[in-house]
Amino acid sequence: MSGKALKDKLTRGERVFGTFFQHAVCPAVVDFLPPGALDFVVVTAEHNALDVADFLPVKYALNSKGIACLARTHSRDPDDVSKVCDSFDGVVVPYVEEVAHAKALAAAAVYRPLKGRALKRVLDRDEWPSEATKQYVTTVRCADTVFIPMIESPAGIENLDAICSIPGVHAVFVGPNDLTTAMGIPNQYDHPELVALLKKVIDTADRRHVAAGCWFGRTDQMLRTIRQGARLVVYSNDSSMMRDAMAAAFADLRRG
């Protein structure tokens, strides 16, 4: 599934399933993925010592299996977002909460290589340098790009309707660790306030025809969010799933 195919699936209102790769940089790992399990993978350089470039071999291996590869950046700078989108199928940007910042990030992703005054005229007045430029940017250069801002604060949720109305926002993704910490209930992923807030996020995004979801590392929590209407399903990560599988298997073996 290319970035365009993933974007089209989201636009049609379908649910998509993915996971994080935090440590898997060897492309051979893709051969061990179960067929049909994943629509996309988000490779992340936010919470480790790696750079997104370290995941490029995995990106090409995933694409060969029909799996889209998005990159979560550490940087929240529009120029860095544009650079990432030139190599990956799309970008996931952490901690987006201000509408103006979200517009700049979306523009960097889906209107590249326009910058400066030319980009401002497009954003302010839909005034393109020419029809040829508009067709090149929207149907060639950026047609396959998926842009997903992460909502990780109460301020981001307050601005969510406006963020979801920005052209080029294809989905929104809640980071529960940052959000619950900001709410004063750190890592309480079953807390009624978080559950209610996730429903609000999903419903707000859905009214704008934007997919929404939240990361969880437990299937019961993820299923709860799916039942709330989440269409962007990002479950666990490479190292956590290996740890959980080994812990369960060897616990059984040691019990005899």
C-alpha positions as CSV (number, residue, x, y, z in Angstrom):
1,M,0.0,0.0,0.0
2,S,1.6,3.3,-1.1
3,G,1.1,6.6,0.6
4,K,-1.6,7.5,-1.9
5,A,-3.4,4.2,-1.4
6,L,-3.3,4.7,2.4
7,K,-4.6,8.3,2.0
8,D,-7.3,7.2,-0.3
9,K,-8.4,4.5,2.2
10,L,-8.6,7.1,5.0
11,T,-10.5,9.5,2.7
12,R,-13.1,6.8,1.9
13,G,-13.7,6.4,5.7
14,E,-12.1,3.0,6.0
15,R,-10.1,1.9,9.1
16,V,-6.3,1.3,8.7
17,F,-4.0,-0.7,10.9
18,G,-0.4,-0.1,11.7
19,T,2.4,-0.2,14.3
20,F,5.6,1.6,15.3
21,F,9.1,0.5,14.4
22,Q,11.4,2.0,17.1
23,H,14.4,-0.3,16.7
24,A,14.0,-2.4,13.6
25,V,16.3,-1.0,10.9
26,C,17.2,-4.2,9.2
27,P,15.0,-4.6,6.1
28,A,15.0,-8.4,6.5
29,V,12.5,-8.0,9.4
30,V,9.8,-7.2,6.8
31,D,9.9,-10.9,5.7
32,F,8.5,-11.9,9.1
33,L,5.5,-9.7,9.1
34,P,2.2,-11.7,8.8
35,P,0.5,-11.1,5.4
36,G,-2.4,-8.7,5.6
37,A,-1.7,-7.6,9.1
38,L,-0.5,-4.1,8.4
39,D,-1.6,-1.2,6.2
40,F,1.3,1.0,7.4
41,V,4.2,1.3,9.7
42,V,5.4,4.5,11.5
43,V,9.1,4.5,11.9
44,T,10.1,6.8,14.8
45,A,13.2,8.7,15.7
46,E,11.6,10.6,18.5
47,H,12.4,8.4,21.5
48,N,15.7,6.8,20.6
49,A,19.2,7.7,19.3
50,L,18.4,6.8,15.7
51,D,17.8,9.2,12.8
52,V,14.9,8.7,10.3
53,A,17.5,8.0,7.6
54,D,18.4,4.8,9.5
55,F,15.0,3.5,8.6
56,L,15.2,4.1,4.8
57,P,16.1,0.4,4.0
58,V,13.1,-0.7,6.0
59,K,10.9,1.8,4.1
60,Y,11.8,0.3,0.8
61,A,11.3,-3.2,2.1
62,L,7.9,-2.3,3.5
63,N,6.8,-0.7,0.2
64,S,7.8,-3.9,-1.6
65,K,5.2,-5.7,0.5
66,G,2.6,-3.1,-0.2
67,I,2.9,-1.5,3.3
68,A,3.1,2.3,3.5
69,C,5.9,3.7,5.7
70,L,5.4,7.0,7.5
71,A,8.1,8.7,9.6
72,R,7.5,10.3,13.0
73,T,10.0,13.2,13.4
74,H,11.5,14.5,16.5
75,S,11.6,18.0,15.0
76,R,8.4,20.1,14.7
77,D,10.0,22.4,12.2
78,P,8.2,22.7,8.8
79,D,11.4,22.5,6.8
80,D,12.3,19.2,8.5
81,V,8.8,17.9,7.8
82,S,9.2,18.7,4.1
83,K,12.6,16.9,4.0
84,V,11.1,13.8,5.6
85,C,8.2,13.8,3.1
86,D,10.6,13.7,0.2
87,S,11.8,10.3,1.3
88,F,8.9,8.6,3.2
89,D,5.2,8.1,2.3
90,G,4.2,10.6,4.9
91,V,5.0,12.2,8.2
92,V,3.6,12.0,11.8
93,V,4.5,15.2,13.7
94,P,4.5,15.1,17.6
95,Y,2.8,17.7,19.9
96,V,0.9,19.8,17.5
97,E,-1.5,22.2,19.3
98,E,-1.5,25.6,17.7
99,V,-3.6,26.1,14.5
100,A,-1.0,28.4,12.8
101,H,1.7,25.8,13.4
102,A,-0.5,23.0,12.1
103,K,-1.1,25.0,8.9
104,A,2.6,25.5,8.4
105,L,3.4,21.8,9.0
106,A,0.6,20.7,6.6
107,A,1.8,23.1,4.0
108,A,5.3,21.8,4.3
109,A,4.1,18.3,3.8
110,V,1.5,18.6,1.0
111,Y,2.5,21.8,-0.9
112,R,6.3,21.3,-1.2
113,P,8.4,22.6,-2.8
114,L,6.5,25.9,-2.5
115,K,7.9,28.2,0.2
116,G,7.9,31.8,1.3
117,R,5.6,34.3,-0.4
118,A,4.5,31.9,-3.1
119,L,3.3,29.4,-0.4
120,K,1.7,32.2,1.6
121,R,-0.4,33.3,-1.4
122,V,-1.6,29.7,-1.9
123,L,-2.6,29.4,1.8
124,D,-4.2,32.8,2.1
125,R,-5.9,33.2,-1.3
126,D,-5.5,29.9,-3.1
127,E,-3.5,31.8,-5.6
128,W,-1.0,29.6,-7.4
129,P,2.0,30.7,-9.5
130,S,0.2,28.9,-12.4
131,E,-2.2,26.1,-13.1
132,A,0.8,24.0,-14.1
133,T,2.4,24.5,-10.7
134,K,-0.9,23.6,-8.9
135,Q,-1.2,20.4,-11.0
136,Y,2.4,19.5,-10.4
137,V,2.2,20.0,-6.6
138,T,-1.2,18.4,-6.0
139,T,-1.2,15.5,-8.5
140,V,2.5,14.7,-8.9
141,R,4.9,15.8,-6.2
142,C,2.6,15.5,-3.2
143,A,-0.2,13.3,-4.4
144,D,1.1,10.3,-2.3
145,T,2.0,12.2,0.9
146,V,0.1,11.5,4.1
147,F,0.3,14.2,6.9
148,I,-0.7,13.3,10.5
149,P,-0.4,15.7,13.4
150,M,-0.2,14.3,16.9
151,I,-2.6,15.7,19.5
152,E,-0.9,15.4,22.8
153,S,-2.2,18.2,25.0
154,P,-5.5,19.7,26.2
155,A,-4.7,22.8,24.0
156,G,-4.4,20.6,21.0
157,I,-7.9,19.1,21.7
158,E,-9.3,22.6,22.2
159,N,-8.1,23.5,18.7
160,L,-8.9,20.2,17.2
161,D,-11.8,21.2,15.0
162,A,-9.8,24.0,13.4
163,I,-6.8,21.7,12.9
164,C,-9.0,19.0,11.3
165,S,-10.3,21.7,8.9
166,I,-6.8,22.4,7.5
167,P,-6.3,21.1,3.9
168,G,-3.8,18.3,3.9
169,V,-4.6,16.9,7.4
170,H,-5.4,13.3,6.6
171,A,-5.7,11.9,10.2
172,V,-5.0,13.0,13.8
173,F,-3.2,10.8,16.3
174,V,-3.4,11.0,20.1
175,G,-0.2,10.4,22.0
176,P,-1.6,9.1,25.4
177,N,1.6,9.5,27.4
178,D,2.0,13.2,26.8
179,L,-1.7,13.8,27.0
180,T,-2.4,12.0,30.3
181,T,0.7,13.7,31.8
182,A,-0.6,17.1,30.8
183,M,-4.0,16.1,32.2
184,G,-2.5,15.3,35.6
185,I,-3.2,11.5,35.2
186,P,0.1,10.3,33.8
187,N,-0.2,6.9,32.0
188,Q,-3.7,6.2,33.4
189,Y,-4.9,4.9,30.1
190,D,-8.1,3.5,31.5
191,H,-9.0,6.7,33.3
192,P,-12.6,7.8,32.5
193,E,-11.5,11.3,31.7
194,L,-9.1,10.0,29.0
195,V,-11.7,7.6,27.6
196,A,-14.2,10.4,27.3
197,L,-11.6,12.7,25.8
198,L,-10.7,10.2,23.1
199,K,-14.4,9.9,22.2
200,K,-14.5,13.6,21.8
201,V,-11.4,13.6,19.6
202,I,-12.8,10.8,17.4
203,D,-16.2,12.5,17.0
204,T,-14.7,16.0,16.3
205,A,-12.3,14.6,13.7
206,D,-15.1,12.5,12.1
207,R,-17.3,15.5,11.6
208,R,-14.5,16.9,9.4
209,H,-14.1,13.6,7.6
210,V,-10.7,13.1,9.2
211,A,-9.6,9.8,10.7
212,A,-8.5,9.7,14.4
213,G,-6.9,7.2,16.7
214,C,-4.7,6.7,19.7
215,W,-1.6,4.6,20.4
216,F,-2.1,1.7,22.8
217,G,0.1,-1.2,23.7
218,R,-2.7,-3.4,25.0
219,T,-5.3,-5.0,22.7
220,D,-8.2,-4.4,25.1
221,Q,-7.4,-0.6,25.2
222,M,-7.1,-0.5,21.4
223,L,-10.3,-2.4,20.9
224,R,-12.1,0.0,23.2
225,T,-10.9,2.9,21.1
226,I,-11.9,1.1,17.8
227,R,-15.4,0.6,19.3
228,Q,-15.5,4.3,20.0
229,G,-15.0,4.8,16.2
230,A,-11.2,5.2,15.8
231,R,-10.1,4.6,12.2
232,L,-6.4,5.1,12.7
233,V,-5.2,2.1,14.6
234,V,-1.6,2.3,15.8
235,Y,-0.9,-0.7,18.0
236,S,2.3,-1.2,20.1
237,N,5.7,-1.3,18.5
238,D,8.3,-3.7,17.3
239,S,10.3,-4.2,20.5
240,S,7.3,-4.3,22.8
241,M,5.6,-7.0,20.7
242,M,8.7,-9.1,20.7
243,R,9.0,-8.7,24.5
244,D,5.4,-9.6,25.1
245,A,5.5,-12.7,22.9
246,M,8.7,-13.9,24.5
247,A,7.4,-13.3,28.0
248,A,4.2,-15.2,27.4
249,A,6.0,-18.1,25.6
250,F,8.8,-18.6,28.2
251,A,6.4,-18.2,31.1
252,D,4.4,-21.1,29.7
253,L,7.6,-23.1,29.1
254,R,9.0,-22.5,32.6
255,R,5.7,-23.6,34.2
256,G,6.1,-26.9,32.3
